[in-house]
Amino acid sequence: MTTTKPVLQRLAGHPVLVAGVMLLLASGIALAVGMPIHRVTQIAIYTLYGAEVNFLIGYLGLVPFGASFFFGCASYALVIGLGFMPGANEIAGMAIAVVFSLLLALIVGAIILRRRGLYFSLLTLACSQIAFEIAFKWTSVTGGENGLQNVARPLFRSALAFHGFTLVVVIGCLWMLWRLAHAPFGRLMQALRDNEQRVASLGFDTYRTKLIALVIAGGGIGVAGGLMALLLQGVYANNLNWEHAGDPVLMAALGGVHHFLGPLWGAIVFIVLEDRLSAVTENWWLIFAPIIIAFALLSHEGIHGIFQRVAGRSRWTLTRDVIPTRPRDIVPYAPDRARQAAATASQVPILAIRNLSKHFGSIVTQNDVSFEMSRTGLHSLIGPNGAGKTTLFNLLTGVLRANAGTILFEGAPIDQLPPYKRARLGIARSFQILSVFPNLTAFENVRIAVQAANRQWTGLWRDAYDDEAANAKVWSLLDAVGLSDRAAEQCSSLAHGEKRLLEIAVSLAIDAKLLLLDEPLAGLAESDRKVVGALIMRLAKSHAVLLIEHDIDRVLAMSDRITVLHQGRLIADGKPADVAAHPEVVTAYLGTAHGQVAAVSPRATNVTPLPGSAAAEPLLRLEGVRAGYGGGTVLDGLDLAVRPGEVVALLGRNGVGKTTALRAITGTVPVSGGYITFDGRELNRLRPDEINRLGISLVPEGRRLFPNLTVQENLKLATRTGGASLDDVFDLFPKLRSLHKARAENLSGGERQMVAIARALMVPSRLILLDEPFEGLAPAVVQEVRDAVSKLRSRASLVIVEHHAESVLALADRAYVLVNGRVAHVGDAAALAADHELQGRLLGITQASDTVQRAANGT
């Protein structure tokens, strides 16, 4: 992706211009070969019809199976309206159709948008069928089966004249859709499509956004319906029937729902094939259906996807593939000093929690919790996994409602406010489980948040990238977290640590008064942890920051105050030194004295490697492997070997290709060069399920459990003959025995990690790949998971990706360090653990004492 393109190149590839040229070309061909021009007119009308439906599907993620409701009703409105207005022309009729559709979409949308997903789709289909029954049987008004005919076209009497009028209207509407897609409202729709919860947390009213979008689409569909009535010079109930309700969805899917021009290609193929095949047989669908199936199997991105594959590209084309030009000098991000002065002057606590309680059945997550936060400063919230920390954040932001107690923000109760209204008051948050917009660029992720900060809740016309002040702020925020060079990358192609940094930038962008940061350092390399830690401390001088974090050294060094939760109870609240010495905190959170935990050497718990494993033939071998995303290169000639019974640490800064290497091994990222072999068998062309059945299992970053299934169901789903039994994994993780009936979505981070590791054991694995197994875990839980991991080597070889080098080097036999997709160092893990200079050069790691001291000094 690029930030700029020449003007002529941009115009030549403008989708509206392409659509106009294609429709004009089709018109010329029709006239040259003697084909009725009304067939091309019909294609143009259905292109607009499909584009408006795709406006909801591709940009917003709503699938209206019953869009024919607006299409058919608009046709009836035009014909019936003209019947009451003798002498009125086509323009007046079109106005009637559009206004009627807008009102109909507003009224119906206000009701059916209370439901989402399949229910929304079925409700639109139900509306269409109800309208069909009314139109078919209300003969005195609608003409019943015969419809209403003989509609006059005084302005465009000939088919060619009306064809020209239709092309102008259709191209004009497509141009307006393209403009809207790039306006602030259009970009907001795309963010909502990707992650509705995150959009609400930024302060946007998601219900109103969807309603406005449905009204806009309904109006556009009304234009298409009115044009169809004028083309036919009549209206018939057939257009409302369920048999035709899915036509625009089919056209959009056939052409490609992730492409602006998809409905054009879908309409051409649909209309032409219907016309040609129906002339051959009445059962033309028996021929048409296999063609649709073939397209679905060959290209999930539709016809436009085939064009892209031929051209060697692969990306969505719902918007331009550019971002604003990067400024020569990026202004450093700085908190609002005016806010700092105002916050210091006020005596009212920014947040006050009074006797807050929350339970899920018999599970109590908050039990009469009370504390206050001052208007500036860093207030840390710590506790063992499962203590209720993230649940408290969900209560503060309105994702959950408390069973008892009160939450006061700046002295006013906010208990009954929805999430978006709390965000507008000045409460921003990051999420424990990454919550970003995967199909938007890094730049657009932050720009959406800046849009929220600027109170641009809609914005239907101006290009979102024309706001220079907003662009400058986005660049400042991206630079502050070290992502300015990755601004044009789609978020889905970023490394896990880079996504974490991006989420921090998104949280900072809305200029909140209270920042709720849920494990912002999780998944970051040491160099990035220092940058983000320093940024948080700067923010705490002008904001109230409530921090959840398991890096206890940094918490103690950075915090002004610490509150500790355990089993939903507040067990300590005060200065860091006092909390650290609190005996109940030491027992609950650390498992033992903190210094003792730090001194424990996990290597002592290792199982001795299998005899001769060091000299054995590698079980897994990567030779010159190249792989990446969207045509880009992340792995650039990677060489790696893992022997039977060996534990290999895969280290490196964020973005160097560690997770990509695991994905290449498991087959979820295609290999463009080199070879991967497992036990002598090449893996390059095997599917992920085939690779897994050979004996390679992945414990992915973020755990990725099935949230609606219980622990036992998650494990049984992975069970295969030869794998571990439930009793085996319960012996390895005794806590899971008591949680076997708990749903995964209600587990803490540590409990989810245990389930993720246990799931990998349910198959007969010979190689287990662990991606960030200690991320987001409390010290005591880290030790528990570390002990379990060390026992796994008796079952299989291990490859461990972990940003905490000290955690994994103590477990590993050998270590690989990646830089820019290649191996920069390979050697004995113990030697690397002892070579702090080499670690600092390759990984950006400093001694813990140095890090804590600098954090304490605010540098």
Secondary structure, DSSP 8 states (H G I E B T S, - for coil): -BS---HHHHHHT-HHHHHHHHHHHHHHHHHHHT--HHHHHHHHHHHHHHHHHHHHHTTT----TTTHHHHHHHHHHHHHHHHTSTT--HHHHHHHHHHHHHHHHHHHHHHHTTS-THHHHHHHHHHHHHHHHHHHH-HHHH-GGG-EE----SS--SHHHHHHHHHHHHHHHHHHHHHHHHSHHHHHHHHHHH-HHHHHHTT--HHHHHHHHHHHHHHHHHHHHHHHHHHHTEE-GGGGSHHHHTHHHHHHHHH-TTBTTHHHHHHHHHHHHHHHHHTT-TTTHHHHHHHHHHHHHH-TTHHHHHHHHHHT----BSS-SB-----SS-------HHHHHHHHH--S-SEEEEEEEEEETTEEEEEEEEEEE-SSEEEEEE-STTSSHHHHHHHHHTSS--SEEEEEETTEE-TT--HHHHHHHTEEE--SS----TTSBHHHHHHHHHHHHTT-S---SS-GGG-HHHHHHHHHHHHHTT-GGGTTSBGGGS-HHHHHHHHHHHHHHT--SEEEEESTTTT--HHHHHHHHHHHHHHTTTSEEEEE---HHHHHHH-SEEEEEETTEEEEEE-HHHHHH-HHHIIIIISS-HHHHHH--GGGG-----TTGGGS--SEEEEEEEE-STT--SEEEEEEEE-TT-EEEEE-STTSSHHHHHHHHHTSS-EEEEEEEETTEE-TT--HHHHHHHTEEEE-TT----TTSBHHHHHHHH--TTS--HHHHHHHSHHHHHTTTSBGGGS-HHHHHHHHHHHHHTS--SEEEEESTTTT--HHHHHHHHHHHHHHTTTSEEEEE-S-HHHHHTT-SEEEEEETTEEEEEEEHHHHHH-HHHHHHHH----HHHHHHHHHTT-
